[in-house]
Amino acid sequence: MKKLQVLGTGCPKCKRLTELTEQAARAVGIEFELEKVTDINRIVDFGVMTTPALVVDGEVKLAGRLPNAGELEAMLK
């Protein structure tokens, strides 16, 4: 099971990344646990300075922008 974390304070782009991540994970057929990380101290602990960001199994895959569907699916495989 993959652990997916969306880092962000709750802005519209952060919410959109959460939706896109769920859709992409279902599209590629993986089992996943999705966590929304809104605490700024935890976000900084990942070394992320711009949100939204996506962390897959502890590794920051994306920060500061929204990916397209194909890009996101590739990150989750």
N, C-alpha and C positions, 0 to 999 in steps of 0.2 A: 504494500500500500504506500502510495506517495503522500508525503506531507507537503501541502501547498499553503503558503502564507502570503496574503496580500497585505502589504504595509502601506498605511495611509491614515490620515486623520479623519476621514469621512467625507472628503470632498467628492463632487460628482464624478471626477475621473477615477477616484479610488473605488467608488461603488460600481462604476462601469467595468473596471478591471476585474472585480469580484465576479460579476455576471459573465464576462467573457471567459474567465478562467474555468468556471463551472461548465459552461457550454463546451469549451475545448476539451476538458477532461472527459466529459461524456462522449464526445465525438471520437476520441481516440480509444475509448473503452478501458480506461484505467480505473482501478480502485483508488480513491483518494480521501484524504481528510483535509478540509479547508478551514483555515483559521484567519480571521481578520485581526491584524495587529494595529491598534490605534495609539498605543502608548509611545510617545515621542522618544523616551529613553530606550525602549526596546528597539525602535526603528533605527536610532543612532548606533546601537550595539551591533547592528548588521553592517554598519559602515555606509548606510544610505543617507544621502543628504537631500535628495529630491524624490518626491512621491508622485504618482503611485509606483510601487515596486512589487516585484513578484519573487518569492523565494521558493525554490523546489528542493526538498530534502536538505535544507540548510544552506543551499547555495543561491546567492542572489543572481537571478537570470535577467532581470530587467529593472530599470529605474528611470523615473522621470518622464515616461511617455506611455501611451497605449499601443500595444502591438496589433497587427492584423491577425485574422483567425489562423492563417497558415503558419505564421511565425510562432504564435502561441502554442499551437498543436505540436510543432517541432520541439519546443522547449519542454513539453510534458512527456515526450516519448523516451 
